[in-house]
Amino acid sequence: YGDLDKTDMPKFGNTGASSIGPLHDKTVFHDGQIIALVVAETFEAAEEAAMLIRADYEDERPSASFDSKGVKMEPAAGKSPMFKEDAKAGDFDAAWADATVKIDEKYSTPTQHHNPIELFSTTAIWQGDQLTIHEPSQNVTGWKVELARQLKLDPANVRIVSPYIGGAFGSKGPMTARTAIVAVAARRIGRPVRCVVNRMQAFGTQTYRAETRHRIRMGAGKDGRITAFGHEAWEVTSRPDPYVVGGTSATARMYNYGSVLTHVSLVHADRNTPGYMRSPPETPYVYALENAMDEMAVALGMDPVEFRRINEPEKEPIGGKPFSSRSLIKCYDQASEAFGWSKRDPTVGSMRDGDWLVGMGCATAIYPTAAAPCAARVRLTADGEVRVQCGSHEIGTGVRTIAGQMAAERLGVGMDKISVEVGDSALPPAPVSGGSISTASVCSAVMKACDAIREKLFAAAAGKGAPLAGSANAKLDLKDEEVVTETGKSAKLADVFKAMQVGAIEEYAEFAPKGSSPEALSKLYAGQSEFHGGENDEDSVKYAFGAEFVEVRINSYTREIRVPRIVGAFAAGRIMNTRTARSQLMGGMIWGIGQALHEATEMDQRHARYVNRDLQDYLVPVNADIKQVDVILVPEIDHQVNPAGVKGLGELGNVGTAAAVASAVYHATGKRIRDLPIRIDDLIG
């Protein structure tokens, strides 16, 4: 494909929100863009050959970020299907003018990169016209369809295999820019080809969380009730692509505002296109909001928890819809008690332990609850063995465990009898594992397949001449590999299968959330995920909530910052597995500490080039940084969200942490740090 004028050349790499792909044309949009692939017998030979490639180009001065000359700014609303409009309610200008207490402040968050431990790799293997790709993926069904499109193949001839993933956080959702090129190279030389992107290369070839800027205006009465809320935001994106996260959709619905005015702008610079990174909109936007909430509480002379309690809404303020469930105050009650918030002296700088200043802060966590169409196949044999198949992904959330638990519960067998297969595009299609939708989507599909098996078993068990003849289906259940009645009668599964004259029952089920379009399931097989939930449902808004409390200690001489303990209470509907749920939430809070104190991708503003492109210089928390992390799971029942009653929580835990840390730093020092990350330099002087 050296001839760039060929009309039949594959469109390599343009997936997700990015239109930038290698070999599309002769334009280089950003530093680190792929312009060539070298294949060799050894890594060393390939690396040397790549260094010998000469690229002639015209030198242009790039625009790196917000303040660079040459950036282009435009309104974000309507530029992406994920962000259709700016949220508004009431007369903000009038409410702002009449507010008794006001704050008008600016906040910012930096560029951040995912940096999963597992590097990005692609292995392509051809067997005749059949292509198999081994690559860590959060979307095997979508990749199969997309790769077939890029290579002009029948999707039936493409298979993506990704049984386990060593960290993703959104970075392995869109198919990579190199996948199709590696496949073409393997076909050309007639041998398998493996390409591993090293850590430094990943900064320019994968996605990232873009830096954001925020201006928040908040007005309140002396009673603490918020009468005006204004949130303006700016996000960096690449030169050609309008990628936007638009977190004002969440911040505008967080509290009982009297009026709301929001506006999001995109700033196009010479960068690679951003992408999804754990709680993409909420992490930067809620950081700004919760900082402002703390500042307003201080301005009012009010306890930050009480301030939030006063502004707890019965309905969301934009559309006036009720919440399907909202247990935020319960989260604050339980977390504050466990943390010991009542022992906090509200006076700034008043709490000390020897040379250490002690600060306490809190913040709200919020994440939309959604689900997407999903398919699953379940097979039950006469001896109680169950096989569950679903093309979802094990990204560390425990999807194998929870899918197996759902099958065990509905079919009345032990977990030792369950096998679960995921991470293969040859399995029934599942949506992308992103947006905290996997548990809700997969469990709902597995539940539907299991219930179809139950119906067949109950009909056979209660039929004429059957072991439980005459029993009504509604009075039957499955327990301990038996069909049982409420009166205590039972029949072994083996006997029911014998009556049916079969050795196994297999059911294939397709789940589509309430409100799905008529084409939703067709889109699923075409590799597209149609999300439903959050603020987009007609009858109610659906969110998971949490409250996080943080203690910081700051050395009075060196200004070294430590976080000795953090407590989070979260309500997320039915908890399928307490161990995996706690692990997800704990990991999220630890991630949030990193966002507050460590993580930032530094940019050479002259050349629009990332500087700290390795884990030596890109700082993340290590074991020595993390002490006591306590997770509280607040019971919550929500029958509206999905058949399983499940809310996703994988991205909930890290949303409020950074703001809670910033609040605690202010309480300890009196310094209000509005720009992340918070470093020692910010506290000196």
C-alpha positions, 0 to 999 in steps of 0.5 A: 500500500505504498501508493497512496492514490489507490482507491481500493486501499483499506482505511486503516485505523479510523475507529472510535472517535478518531478519523486519524489513521495511518496511510490515509493520506500524507498529512501528519496530524500529531506527534507519534502518529503511525506512518510505517510498519516494519516486520522482521524476524527479531524485535531488534532488527525491526527497531533498527530498520524502523530507525532507518526510515526517512520521512520528508515533511514540511515543518509547521508550528503545532498548536499544543493546548488551550493557550496555543496560537492557532487552536480552533474553538467551537461549541461542543453541543451537537458535535457528538451523539454522546453530547447533544445539547447544553443543559439549561433550566430556569432563568439563571441570569436573574437568579445569579443577580439576586443570589445573596452568596456567590462564588465564581471560580475556575478549575482545571484538570490535566491530560492523563493517560491510561497506562495499563500494566499490559502493553498494547499488542496485536497478533494476526494469524491467517488460515486461508481466508480466515483471520484471527486476531489475538489482542486485548479488547473491550469490544470483540464484536465491534472489532470484528465488524470494524476490521472486516470493514477496513480490510473489505472482508466478510465479518464471518471470516474474522475472529477477535480473541481476548479472554483476559485483559491486563488493564484497559480503563477505556483505552482498549475500547476502540480498535487500534490504529495498527490492527489492520496493518498488522493483519495485512503484513501477516497476509503478505508474508504468509506468517503470523505477525505480532506487534507490541507497542512499547510504553512510550509509543502508546502515549501517541498511538492510543487514546487519553483523557484530555485536559479540561478547564471549568468556570463555575458560578454558584449563587445561594441564599443565606439558608444554603439553598442553591438558586443559580448554577452555571457551569462552563467548560472547555475540552481539548481534542484533536485537529480533525475530530470533535471528541467531547465528553460533556460532563455537564449532563451530570453536574446539572442534575446533581443537586436541587438548583433553582436555575441552571446554565451550562455550555461546553466548548471544544478546543481543536489542537494538534494532538491525537484524538482523546478517548474514553478513560474511566468515568470520562465526563464525570471525573473532570467535571465533578471535580470542578463541581464538588470543589465549588460545593466545598467553597460555597459551604465555606462561604456560607459558614455551613458544614459541607455535608449539611450543605449537600443535604439541604440541596438534595433534590426530589426530582432532577432539575433539568427535565423534572423527572424523578430518580429511579432511586437515589440513596446519596444521603444514606451514603453520606450518613453511613460514610460520615459515621464510619469516617468520624466526621463529627470529630472534625474541627471546621476551623482551617488549620486547627487539626494537627498531629505533631509536625503534620497538619490534618485535613478532612474533606468530602465529595459526592460520586455520581455515575449514570446507570445504563445498559445495552443490548446483549446476547447470551447462550446457556446450556444445562445438562441432566447432571447439572453442568452449566455452560454460559457463553457471552462475547463480553470481556474480562477487564478485571471486573469479574464478569465471569464470576457474576455471569456464573452467579446469575446462572447458578441462582436461576438454575439452582446449581452450585458455582462449581458446576458453572463454566463461563466463556467470554472474550471471543467474537465467535460467542454471542455478541455483547456490547463494549465493556465500557460505561459500567454497563457490562454487569447489567447487560450481561446479567440481564441476557444470562437471566433471560436465557436461564428463565427460558430453561426454567420454563421448559423444566417446569413445564416438563416437571409438572406435565402429565405423568411427570414427577411433579404432575399437576403442580402450577408453574408459578409454584415451582423453583430450582434449588440444589439441582432439583425442581421443588414446589413451595410445599416441599415436593421435589424432583431431581433434574436428572428425572426431569430430563429423563421425562423430557427424553433429552440430555441437555437444554440450550437457550439463546437469549437476546436482551434489549433495555427498555426504550431500545430502538427497533434496530437495537439488536440488529446494531448489536450484531453490527458491532454497535452498542446502543446505551440506554439509561442515565438521564436519557430515559423518558420515565426517570433518570438513573444514576448510582451515587456515593459519598467519599471522605478523605483525611490528608496529612501535610508536613508543616515543614516540607509540605509533603502530602499523605492520604492515610485513610479514605472512606467511601459509601456507595449505592448501586442497586443490587450488588451481584458480588460483594468481593468484586464490587468492593475491589472495583470501588477500592481501585477507583478510590485509589485511582482518584488519589492518583488523579488528585496528587500524581497523574499528569501528562506533561506537554512540550508546548513548542512541539506538541509532544508528550514529555513524560512517556513512561512510568518513571516520570508519569506518576501513579500511586504505589503501595507506599502511598495507599494506607487505609481504604474502606468501602461501604456498600449501601443496600438499594433496591431499584426495579426500574434500571434493568431486570437484574436490578443492577447498577454499574459501579466500576467507574463510580469509585474514582469520581469524587475522590480528587475533590475530597482530597482538594477539600481536605488540603484546604481544611489543613492548610487554607490553600484552595488548589483548583488545578490538578494535580496538587503538588508540593509546589502548590503548598509552598509559600 
